[in-house]
Amino acid sequence: MAQAFFGGIHPNDHKAATNKKPTEPLPPPARVVIPMSLHIGAPCTPCVAVGDCVTVGQKVGEAPAFVSAPVHASVSGKVVAVEPRIHFSGVPVMSVVIENDFNDTPCPGLAPPKDPGSLTPQQICDIVKEAGIVGMGGATFPTHVKISSGLGKVDTVIVNASECEPYITSDHRTLLEHPEEVLGGVRLLARIFGVDLVHIAVEANKANAAEMLKLKIEEEKAPAVVDVLQTRYPQGAEKQLCQSITGKQVPPGALPAAIGCAVFNVVTTMAIYNAVCHGKPVTHRIVTVSGSGVKEPRNLLCPLGTPIRDLLDACGGVKKETFKILMGGPMMGHAQYDMEAPIGKGTNAILAFCEKEERTLEYPACIRCGKCISVCPMHLQPVFMYQYERAGMLQELEKANLLDCIECGSCSYICPGRLHLVQSFRAGKQKINNAKAAAKAAAEKAAKAEEEKKKEG
């Protein structure tokens, strides 16, 4: 029985433009730019050089740490540059630039294990790591880390197919077009964690996908159950999803594993199946291109590293009154200023919006209505956190549990005063982290000075 989570909002989902449109392959890009940072964690180290010829699926970036994930070529061709290039985060990141030869030559070294059914959970985890699989709903946390940290602790596995952000339909199309691969990933997750059933969470506005999945599960006798959840934002946030499925709340500052849960995005689940059973690393993903500024909204299967411009061009371009391009959804996506920035593993949408939708105020003002508090799914008090950040009161900001904020944007959406709440919270988190780093550096410097003083004495 699905439970309710606190707060949340009900924005118009705006999914009709693409939810019935089958995924189409993007026309092959002339070049791809593969950033060495397509995940949360340590950036990869390039393992190819200018002049090298690479194939689809060949590793071009080696993960240097446990919390990292390798990156692979998404097209075959010649490496023409290994240098910093603009990243979708807005800053230059070391990248491998590949000139496409349009042959899509597969990497000859890629092959699935002879007997996938005999693999241990740790062996599956190792394959997941080598395939570069991360949270492909947008979080991009390395999946092998989540699996490793959950072994022996998890009794509830949830596949997140909620896709609660407006406009985005890439997960919806994945369910409709690739149910066998999704259920194949579900079987692997059930084996890894030793559970009898995996919960597949689908919002009610994707009823056709939920019904089709139920039929497939019955037909294939898959170890899964479909949970149809209320259409409500941010239903797909993992802590809220855990509460909706289990009725349990993740404690402040903790992860879902604290209540025995592990959550995997539906595209991530499919990627696990493709890696283990077909030897395929992450090289492509489905991206929804939509919004009022897009002339012909579509769902596109794109090689990673494709410039944003190529996706927009494949949809007829943008309307002249377009004022903003987002990577991701309208609630949590990031504005893009350079259309040469490449798409990444967590890019589920590129959205364009027309000027008529701009509602930002130059001088926003709080009217003390408290609506932001009533919709915050994390039980936080956005109005006070905003004031603390503006005043530079970092201790008070941390005590207000700012670091628990998931930046869902519910408070900004509901605020009649149009306060720049999410921007303020992101800035506040950075200030807290900077202060901690400075304090740590000062302590280390003092300890070193004390040690040197003792040596001199």
SEVEXBA-86358 format. One record per residue (C-alpha): residue number from 1; x, y, z. Coordinates in steps of 0.001 Angstrom, whole numbers, always signed. Example, Ala and Ser with C-alpha at 12.3 -4.5 7.8 and 13.67 -1.06 7.14 Angstrom:
<pts>
(1; (+12300; -4500; +7800)),
(2; (+13670; -1060; +7140)),
</pts>
This chain:
<pts>
(1; (+0; +0; +0)),
(2; (+1556; +3295; -1117)),
(3; (+2066; +5824; +1657)),
(4; (+2122; +9609; +1463)),
(5; (+5175; +11782; +2008)),
(6; (+5096; +15216; +3599)),
(7; (+4796; +18353; +1451)),
(8; (+5169; +18380; -2294)),
(9; (+3423; +20229; -5098)),
(10; (+1257; +19477; -8140)),
(11; (+2640; +21344; -11162)),
(12; (+1195; +20749; -14631)),
(13; (+3232; +17817; -15948)),
(14; (+3482; +19119; -19572)),
(15; (+4336; +15590; -20756)),
(16; (+1805; +15360; -23595)),
(17; (+4267; +16809; -26129)),
(18; (+6489; +13693; -26010)),
(19; (+4958; +10901; -23909)),
(20; (+3431; +9213; -26975)),
(21; (+6428; +9761; -29240)),
(22; (+8675; +6701; -29732)),
(23; (+12380; +7207; -29212)),
(24; (+14276; +8081; -32391)),
(25; (+18035; +7806; -32948)),
(26; (+19771; +11163; -33110)),
(27; (+21547; +11812; -36428)),
(28; (+25200; +10908; -35705)),
(29; (+27190; +13911; -34425)),
(30; (+30385; +14913; -36263)),
(31; (+32248; +15055; -32939)),
(32; (+31615; +14065; -29363)),
(33; (+33222; +15599; -26288)),
(34; (+33535; +13050; -23473)),
(35; (+34143; +14845; -20138)),
(36; (+36216; +12985; -17567)),
(37; (+33599; +13964; -14983)),
(38; (+30253; +12359; -15840)),
(39; (+29534; +11320; -12250)),
(40; (+29722; +12351; -8624)),
(41; (+33205; +11582; -7321)),
(42; (+36800; +11746; -8504)),
(43; (+37184; +12747; -12186)),
(44; (+38606; +10125; -14530)),
(45; (+42130; +10145; -15924)),
(46; (+42294; +10092; -19751)),
(47; (+43740; +6800; -21016)),
(48; (+43912; +7714; -24722)),
(49; (+46011; +10289; -26563)),
(50; (+45585; +12582; -29539)),
(51; (+45816; +10557; -32733)),
(52; (+44489; +7320; -31210)),
(53; (+41682; +5528; -33011)),
(54; (+38898; +4404; -30674)),
(55; (+35848; +2175; -30973)),
(56; (+32362; +2318; -29450)),
(57; (+32531; +1191; -25843)),
(58; (+36302; +1534; -25528)),
(59; (+37417; +3001; -22217)),
(60; (+38780; +6537; -22674)),
(61; (+38848; +7566; -19003)),
(62; (+40080; +5440; -16102)),
(63; (+38429; +5789; -12674)),
(64; (+41176; +6716; -10154)),
(65; (+39195; +6051; -6982)),
(66; (+36420; +3883; -5559)),
(67; (+33902; +6740; -5735)),
(68; (+34320; +7266; -9451)),
(69; (+33230; +5571; -12692)),
(70; (+35118; +5051; -15956)),
(71; (+33963; +6702; -19176)),
(72; (+33800; +5143; -22627)),
(73; (+33756; +6271; -26246)),
(74; (+30246; +6679; -27627)),
(75; (+31316; +6747; -31284)),
(76; (+34200; +5231; -33213)),
(77; (+36790; +7491; -34726)),
(78; (+39950; +9468; -34012)),
(79; (+40890; +11306; -30837)),
(80; (+41552; +14886; -31956)),
(81; (+41988; +16545; -28556)),
(82; (+42502; +15754; -24887)),
(83; (+41991; +19090; -23173)),
(84; (+39608; +21101; -20974)),
(85; (+36286; +21753; -22724)),
(86; (+33076; +23406; -21536)),
(87; (+31081; +21100; -19270)),
(88; (+27326; +21198; -18631)),
(89; (+28174; +22454; -15119)),
(90; (+29373; +25672; -16753)),
(91; (+33112; +25235; -16145)),
(92; (+35850; +23671; -18304)),
(93; (+36548; +19993; -17568)),
(94; (+39268; +17745; -18983)),
(95; (+37683; +15964; -21938)),
(96; (+38433; +13535; -24759)),
(97; (+37252; +14859; -28137)),
(98; (+36517; +12189; -30770)),
(99; (+35994; +12876; -34475)),
(100; (+33276; +10485; -35620)),
(101; (+34150; +8141; -38504)),
(102; (+30437; +7179; -38737)),
(103; (+31259; +3449; -38755)),
(104; (+30094; +2713; -35173)),
(105; (+32811; +65; -34907)),
(106; (+32226; -1869; -31659)),
(107; (+35076; -2364; -29221)),
(108; (+36407; -5910; -29860)),
(109; (+37308; -6464; -26208)),
(110; (+33742; -6190; -24933)),
(111; (+31955; -9450; -24175)),
(112; (+29519; -10675; -21533)),
(113; (+30548; -13404; -19065)),
(114; (+29949; -16961; -20315)),
(115; (+27488; -17737; -17532)),
(116; (+25877; -14568; -16091)),
(117; (+23649; -16724; -13887)),
(118; (+26641; -17980; -11897)),
(119; (+28006; -14540; -10981)),
(120; (+28287; -13561; -7319)),
(121; (+26957; -10168; -6126)),
(122; (+30542; -8872; -5931)),
(123; (+31310; -10021; -9476)),
(124; (+28176; -8254; -10736)),
(125; (+29248; -5153; -8815)),
(126; (+32671; -5258; -10502)),
(127; (+31039; -5471; -13946)),
(128; (+28786; -2529; -13070)),
(129; (+31848; -485; -12106)),
(130; (+33762; -1314; -15299)),
(131; (+30697; -408; -17380)),
(132; (+30687; +3106; -15895)),
(133; (+27124; +2841; -14608)),
(134; (+25886; +5704; -12450)),
(135; (+22538; +7042; -11277)),
(136; (+21047; +7998; -14634)),
(137; (+18018; +9796; -13253)),
(138; (+20259; +12828; -12781)),
(139; (+22153; +12163; -9553)),
(140; (+25068; +10332; -11301)),
(141; (+26308; +8657; -8097)),
(142; (+28420; +5597; -9049)),
(143; (+26131; +2553; -8905)),
(144; (+28797; +95; -7763)),
(145; (+29321; +2210; -4631)),
(146; (+25601; +2126; -3849)),
(147; (+25510; -1645; -4338)),
(148; (+28624; -2277; -2231)),
(149; (+27449; -81; +626)),
(150; (+24023; -1782; +649)),
(151; (+25089; -5421; +685)),
(152; (+23841; -7092; +3852)),
(153; (+21820; -4015; +4860)),
(154; (+19060; -3782; +2255)),
(155; (+15748; -5630; +2390)),
(156; (+13731; -3357; +80)),
(157; (+14901; -2646; -3485)),
(158; (+13070; +67; -5416)),
(159; (+13340; +812; -9135)),
(160; (+12536; +4473; -9589)),
(161; (+10358; +5000; -12669)),
(162; (+8355; +7849; -11127)),
(163; (+9789; +10550; -13407)),
(164; (+7977; +13253; -11464)),
(165; (+9528; +16349; -13090)),
(166; (+7402; +18126; -15708)),
(167; (+8166; +17673; -19431)),
(168; (+10514; +14680; -19053)),
(169; (+9364; +11392; -20638)),
(170; (+12636; +9501; -21263)),
(171; (+12002; +7042; -18402)),
(172; (+8396; +6565; -19541)),
(173; (+9575; +5659; -23044)),
(174; (+12198; +3319; -21559)),
(175; (+9468; +1375; -19741)),
(176; (+7339; +1121; -22877)),
(177; (+10143; +302; -25303)),
(178; (+12557; -1780; -23206)),
(179; (+10520; -3726; -20609)),
(180; (+12522; -6938; -21080)),
(181; (+15833; -5174; -20346)),
(182; (+14323; -3405; -17344)),
(183; (+13027; -6685; -15912)),
(184; (+16382; -8295; -16669)),
(185; (+17992; -5623; -14480)),
(186; (+15333; -6216; -11836)),
(187; (+16277; -9909; -11673)),
(188; (+19915; -8987; -11172)),
(189; (+19086; -6514; -8382)),
(190; (+16952; -9174; -6673)),
(191; (+19905; -11590; -6825)),
(192; (+22422; -9028; -5598)),
(193; (+20435; -8100; -2498)),
(194; (+18742; -11458; -1919)),
(195; (+15165; -10123; -2011)),
(196; (+12083; -11940; -3272)),
(197; (+10458; -8894; -4880)),
(198; (+11705; -5625; -6325)),
(199; (+9326; -2645; -6218)),
(200; (+8953; -743; -9500)),
(201; (+7570; +2694; -8617)),
(202; (+5509; +4350; -11370)),
(203; (+3427; +7512; -11051)),
(204; (-259; +7293; -11983)),
(205; (+207; +9523; -15051)),
(206; (+2072; +6637; -16712)),
(207; (-784; +4130; -16434)),
(208; (-59; +2508; -19811)),
(209; (+3505; +1723; -18756)),
(210; (+2346; +371; -15382)),
(211; (-228; -1946; -17002)),
(212; (+2224; -3167; -19622)),
(213; (+4824; -3885; -16917)),
(214; (+2311; -5859; -14857)),
(215; (+1535; -8039; -17874)),
(216; (+5243; -8580; -18583)),
(217; (+5957; -9460; -14954)),
(218; (+3181; -12041; -14959)),
(219; (+4254; -13411; -18326)),
(220; (+7937; -13737; -17366)),
(221; (+7344; -14597; -13689)),
(222; (+9728; -11775; -12802)),
(223; (+10489; -11073; -9107)),
(224; (+8829; -7664; -9185)),
(225; (+5720; -5740; -8220)),
(226; (+4511; -2465; -9727)),
(227; (+3604; +260; -7220)),
(228; (+1405; +2915; -8860)),
(229; (+1945; +6128; -6905)),
(230; (+89; +9412; -6717)),
(231; (+1262; +11942; -9286)),
(232; (+2973; +14413; -7047)),
(233; (+6293; +16233; -7091)),
(234; (+8946; +15275; -5856)),
(235; (+7672; +11697; -5768)),
(236; (+10859; +10500; -7510)),
(237; (+13272; +11861; -4879)),
(238; (+14722; +8729; -3294)),
(239; (+13934; +9579; +333)),
(240; (+10342; +10454; -534)),
(241; (+10074; +7334; -2679)),
(242; (+11236; +5173; +223)),
(243; (+8507; +6657; +2404)),
(244; (+5879; +6184; -308)),
(245; (+6772; +2499; -709)),
(246; (+7602; +1465; +2871)),
(247; (+5999; +4090; +5097)),
(248; (+9412; +4641; +6746)),
(249; (+11246; +7971; +6804)),
(250; (+14977; +8245; +6171)),
(251; (+16501; +9981; +9236)),
(252; (+18053; +13457; +8768)),
(253; (+21557; +13229; +7384)),
(254; (+21176; +9522; +6565)),
(255; (+20838; +7531; +3336)),
(256; (+18050; +5085; +2321)),
(257; (+20212; +2153; +3453)),
(258; (+19569; +3358; +7038)),
(259; (+16005; +2029; +6709)),
(260; (+16981; -992; +4590)),
(261; (+16233; +542; +1190)),
(262; (+18188; +849; -2054)),
(263; (+16824; +2931; -4951)),
(264; (+17909; +2591; -8592)),
(265; (+16673; +4619; -11546)),
(266; (+14930; +2605; -14274)),
(267; (+17559; +3530; -16906)),
(268; (+20303; +2545; -14466)),
(269; (+18516; -783; -13956)),
(270; (+18444; -1381; -17706)),
(271; (+22136; -446; -17935)),
(272; (+22976; -3069; -15289)),
(273; (+21279; -5732; -17420)),
(274; (+23050; -4610; -20604)),
(275; (+26435; -4600; -18862)),
(276; (+26092; -7998; -17193)),
(277; (+24269; -9883; -19942)),
(278; (+25605; -8154; -23080)),
(279; (+28931; -6654; -22001)),
(280; (+27819; -3129; -22898)),
(281; (+29165; -80; -21027)),
(282; (+27207; +3172; -20820)),
(283; (+27652; +4994; -24144)),
(284; (+24162; +6263; -25058)),
(285; (+21009; +7439; -23347)),
(286; (+17466; +8589; -24162)),
(287; (+16974; +12351; -23847)),
(288; (+13657; +14214; -23962)),
(289; (+13913; +17467; -25930)),
(290; (+10866; +19566; -25152)),
(291; (+9513; +22839; -23786)),
(292; (+7633; +25770; -25287)),
(293; (+10744; +26931; -27146)),
(294; (+11314; +23659; -29055)),
(295; (+9731; +23506; -32478)),
(296; (+9380; +19707; -32717)),
(297; (+9646; +18020; -29284)),
(298; (+11060; +14488; -29395)),
(299; (+12669; +11665; -27452)),
(300; (+16131; +10989; -28871)),
(301; (+18654; +8197; -28351)),
(302; (+21946; +10088; -28168)),
(303; (+25643; +9200; -27903)),
(304; (+27126; +10618; -24704)),
(305; (+29192; +13716; -25389)),
(306; (+26884; +15028; -28121)),
(307; (+26669; +18852; -28052)),
(308; (+23323; +20276; -26905)),
(309; (+23108; +22122; -30222)),
(310; (+22833; +18837; -32154)),
(311; (+19824; +17723; -30096)),
(312; (+18033; +21029; -30614)),
(313; (+18813; +21017; -34350)),
(314; (+17348; +17497; -34621)),
(315; (+14106; +18932; -33223)),
(316; (+13852; +21746; -35758)),
(317; (+15754; +24250; -33622)),
(318; (+14321; +26666; -31079)),
(319; (+11832; +29496; -31479)),
(320; (+13241; +33022; -31711)),
(321; (+11604; +34094; -28437)),
(322; (+13408; +31331; -26478)),
(323; (+15140; +32833; -23442)),
(324; (+16417; +29821; -21495)),
(325; (+17847; +26362; -22195)),
(326; (+17899; +23837; -19353)),
(327; (+19675; +20531; -18988)),
(328; (+17312; +18455; -16863)),
(329; (+13820; +19319; -15677)),
(330; (+12342; +22754; -14951)),
(331; (+12468; +22141; -11187)),
(332; (+16030; +20868; -10733)),
(333; (+17707; +21400; -14095)),
(334; (+20626; +23728; -14758)),
(335; (+20560; +26630; -17215)),
(336; (+23027; +26327; -20103)),
(337; (+24810; +29254; -21723)),
(338; (+26930; +27361; -24262)),
(339; (+25205; +25047; -26742)),
(340; (+28505; +23238; -27338)),
(341; (+28291; +21738; -23838)),
(342; (+27892; +17936; -24143)),
(343; (+25184; +15719; -22712)),
(344; (+26183; +13341; -19925)),
(345; (+25087; +10116; -18271)),
(346; (+22544; +11944; -16110)),
(347; (+21067; +14085; -18909)),
(348; (+17439; +13006; -19150)),
(349; (+16164; +16175; -20847)),
(350; (+17066; +19328; -22735)),
(351; (+14314; +21937; -22360)),
(352; (+13846; +25316; -24039)),
(353; (+11491; +28013; -22768)),
(354; (+9985; +31142; -24308)),
(355; (+10095; +34622; -22803)),
(356; (+6422; +34620; -21789)),
(357; (+7276; +32106; -19035)),
(358; (+9929; +34247; -17347)),
(359; (+8640; +35201; -13891)),
(360; (+11866; +36127; -12116)),
(361; (+11716; +39351; -10134)),
(362; (+14702; +41651; -9769)),
(363; (+13699; +42518; -6216)),
(364; (+11865; +39529; -4695)),
(365; (+10275; +40002; -1287)),
(366; (+9161; +37556; +1386)),
(367; (+5561; +38132; +2527)),
(368; (+5839; +35682; +5473)),
(369; (+3108; +33395; +4145)),
(370; (+4824; +30162; +5193)),
(371; (+3899; +28317; +1996)),
(372; (+7510; +27235; +1477)),
(373; (+7453; +25444; +4837)),
(374; (+4200; +23652; +4022)),
(375; (+5533; +22164; +756)),
(376; (+9098; +21251; +1767)),
(377; (+9269; +17432; +1536)),
(378; (+12266; +17380; +3902)),
(379; (+10440; +19148; +6786)),
(380; (+12819; +22136; +6512)),
(381; (+12073; +25829; +6991)),
(382; (+13130; +27511; +3731)),
(383; (+12166; +31038; +4791)),
(384; (+14577; +30979; +7729)),
(385; (+17336; +29226; +5781)),
(386; (+17080; +31970; +3162)),
(387; (+17451; +34669; +5799)),
(388; (+20420; +32902; +7423)),
(389; (+22204; +32543; +4088)),
(390; (+21612; +36177; +3169)),
(391; (+22993; +37271; +6546)),
(392; (+25984; +34921; +6381)),
(393; (+24869; +33077; +9537)),
(394; (+26509; +29761; +8674)),
(395; (+26183; +28090; +12075)),
(396; (+22457; +28797; +12164)),
(397; (+22197; +27644; +8558)),
(398; (+23808; +24306; +9358)),
(399; (+21665; +23871; +12479)),
(400; (+18612; +24406; +10259)),
(401; (+19701; +21211; +8403)),
(402; (+20392; +22977; +5122)),
(403; (+22549; +20032; +4018)),
(404; (+19391; +17857; +4024)),
(405; (+17853; +20080; +1330)),
(406; (+17414; +18067; -1887)),
(407; (+17066; +21252; -4000)),
(408; (+13769; +20026; -5441)),
(409; (+12529; +23581; -6021)),
(410; (+9098; +23076; -4424)),
(411; (+9636; +26151; -2239)),
(412; (+10681; +28339; -5181)),
(413; (+7698; +27114; -7207)),
(414; (+5142; +27979; -4519)),
(415; (+6694; +31274; -3306)),
(416; (+4427; +34247; -4181)),
(417; (+7302; +36638; -3459)),
(418; (+9512; +34887; -6053)),
(419; (+12461; +34522; -3673)),
(420; (+15513; +32867; -5225)),
(421; (+15362; +30103; -2636)),
(422; (+17099; +27167; -4329)),
(423; (+19910; +29413; -5601)),
(424; (+20355; +30699; -2066)),
(425; (+20507; +27173; -636)),
(426; (+23086; +26047; -3186)),
(427; (+25190; +29074; -2291)),
(428; (+24710; +28341; +1421)),
(429; (+25905; +24757; +1023)),
(430; (+28987; +25972; -777)),
(431; (+29710; +28502; +1965)),
(432; (+29389; +25819; +4653)),
(433; (+31687; +23460; +2731)),
(434; (+34200; +26266; +2135)),
(435; (+34165; +27168; +5836)),
(436; (+34743; +23535; +6810)),
(437; (+37606; +23222; +4320)),
(438; (+39181; +26443; +5614)),
(439; (+38863; +25286; +9233)),
(440; (+40428; +21934; +8357)),
(441; (+43309; +23616; +6512)),
(442; (+43879; +26004; +9431)),
(443; (+43907; +23102; +11913)),
(444; (+46381; +21146; +9792)),
(445; (+48612; +24214; +9451)),
(446; (+48524; +24802; +13206)),
(447; (+49324; +21144; +13910)),
(448; (+52227; +21249; +11490)),
(449; (+53551; +24462; +13054)),
(450; (+53290; +22906; +16514)),
(451; (+55125; +19819; +15340)),
(452; (+57939; +21889; +13829)),
(453; (+58157; +23945; +17022)),
(454; (+58616; +20771; +19060)),
(455; (+61360; +19584; +16733)),
(456; (+63204; +22897; +17075)),
(457; (+62862; +22761; +20864)),
</pts>
